[in-house]
Amino acid sequence: MTAIARITLLTLVLGLSAYAVQRYPRRHSFNL
């Protein structure tokens, strides 16, 4: 995996997590 691919995946995951947390404020499995 290239660094760019890794950064892209990380950004995507973080973005989705942030979106999910905003949408569903009951944080259940977001203990990072």
Helices and strands as residue ranges (DSSP letters): H 3-23
